[in-house]
Amino acid sequence: MELVYGESNSPFAVAWLSALPVRVATNHRLPILEKTLLEIDVGGVPLFATHLRAGRTERDAELRTAEAVAVLDAVGNGDCLLLGDLNAVNPAASVGIPPPEEGLEFVAREPVKALLDAGFEDCYRLQHPSESGWTYLTWQPWARLDYVLARGGTAERLRSCDVVTSDDALRASDHFPVVAEFDYPNVNA
């Protein structure tokens, strides 16, 4: 696989691993982002990955919403995929009970709402309208913070989207990964 690394504004970077050849890579290291927005193009499909700031207070959520707005400005209005840990929940989603060590004060919804209002579609929700699909925490899932969002013709090409809860996924991170498959017949390895 090809690795594309995006240096960020903090010690925590963003990266892509692609089985397809990466034609172009652009690291949008926007000053407002705590991390970065990393763009790659594989077969003419713009793919963006980001990781919005963490924190469970209203102030953290406000900063995260500002990051989401900056991401929207950077990705423009065209068809694309946007994915990553948004540290926010879909405005229509329920949340469970977090473990006591989470110290839950506030669950952000506005960052995801801003992206949905801009025409992105939540791929997991399209495939699983009534399932929680919680991705965080792997040892006690209670919220879905991780997304594959598609806009325009890209959303129409969605074939599947699932949360991976295998034993390997349990060991790999404190978040379960989200995997999506799209039908692009002219894009291949």
N, C-alpha and C positions, 0 to 999 in steps of 0.2 A: 504494500500500500504506500501511497505517497503521503508524506507528512507536510502540512503547511502550518506554520507556527505564527501566532500573532502576539507579539510583545504588547503588554498592556500598561496601564497607568498604576498598577499595583503589582505585588509579587505573583499574582495569580493570572496566568495567561489563558488564551483561548487557542484551540488547535483544531485542525481538520485532518482526518485520515480518509483518503479516497482510493478506492480500487480503480477508479477511472482516472485517466490523465487530466491533470489540472491545467487548463489553458491559461488562466489568469488568476492571480491572487492579489488582493488588496487589503491591507490592514488599515481600517478606519479607526485610528487611535484618537477618538474625539475627546476633547478636554473634559467634558462633563461626565464621561463614562469612568466608573471606577476601574473597569477592566478594559475591554475593547470590543469592536465589531469587526469580525474577520470574514471577508468575502472571497469566495472562489467561484470559478466558472468551469463547469464540466459539460461539454456538449451544448453550450449556449444557454444553460440554465443557471441563473444567478442564485447562489446559495450563501446565506448569511448566518453566522453563528455568533452568539453573544452570551454573556453571563451578567445579569443585572445584579447590582449590589445587594448584599444580605442585610439582615436586621428586621426586627419584628415590632418596630415602633411606628407611629404615624409619620414621624419625621423621615424615617428610612423609606417609607412608602412614597412620600412626596418626592424624595430624591430619585427613587426608582422610576416614578412616573415621568420625571424630567428626562431620565435616561431613555425611556421608551420613546418619548417624543423626538429626541435627538436621533435615535435609531431610525424612526420613520422618515425623518428628513434625509438621512444618508441613503436609505434603500430606494427612495423615490417612489413612483407610482406604478411601476410595471409588475409583470408576473415574476414571482420569485418564491423562494422558501426562506423562512426565518426560523431558526431553532436555537434552543438553549435552555438554561436554567434562568427563568425569569423571576424567581423568588416572589411569585404572586400567583393567585388562583384566578381561574375563569370566573367572571362575575356571576354566572349561573350555577357554579359548582358548589357542592357542599364540602365541608371539611370535617374531619374526625376529631378525636381527642388526642392532642399531642402528649408525649411523655412529659413528666414534671420538669425535667432538666431543660426543656425547650424554652421555658419562661415566656410563654405566649402572651404578648400584650395586644398585638394587632395583626390581622391578616390582610395583606394588600390585595386589592382587586383592580384598582385603577390602571396599573401598567398594562395588564392583559386587555382590559376594556378599551384602552386607547388603540391598541393594535387591531382588535376586532373591529372597532369603529372605522379604522382606515382600510377595511376590506380584507384583512387576513381572516382565514378560517382555521379553526382549531381542528387539526386532522384527527386527533384521537376522538374528539367529540363527534365528528362526522361519522366515524366508524362505529362508535360505541355511545349512542346517545344517552343511555341510562346507567352506565357503569362509572364508578368513581375513578378508576385508573390512577390511584394515588401513587406517586413516585418518591415521596419523602416521608419519612425516614425508612430505610430498608428494614430495620429491625422492628419498627412500629409505624407502618404507613398511616398517614393522617391527612395528607394534602397532595395535590398534583401541582408541582412547581415547574415541571419540565415539559417543554412543548415542541412540536413540529407545527408551524403555522405556514399555510400556503395562500397565495393570492392569485386571482385570475385563472388563466388556463392551467396553471400549475395545480391548483386545487382540483380542477376537473380531472386531472390525471392520477389522482390518489387511488391506489388499489388496496392498501392495508395500512394500518397504524396500530401498534400494540405497545404495551409496557412489558418489558422483559423482566420476569421475576425468578429466573433460574438461580441455582446455587452459585454459579459463577457471578451473576449480577449481585447477589447478596454480599459477596466478598470484595467486589470491585470498588464500591463507593457507598456513600450514605444515601445516594439517590438511585432509583431504578432507571435504567435507560429506556428511552422511547425510540422505537424503530418504525420507520415508514417506508412504504414501497410505492413508487410512481411508475406509470407506464410512459416511457419515452423510447419508442422503438428505434430511433436513429442514434441513441446514445448507448454505447456499449464499450466494454473494456478492451 
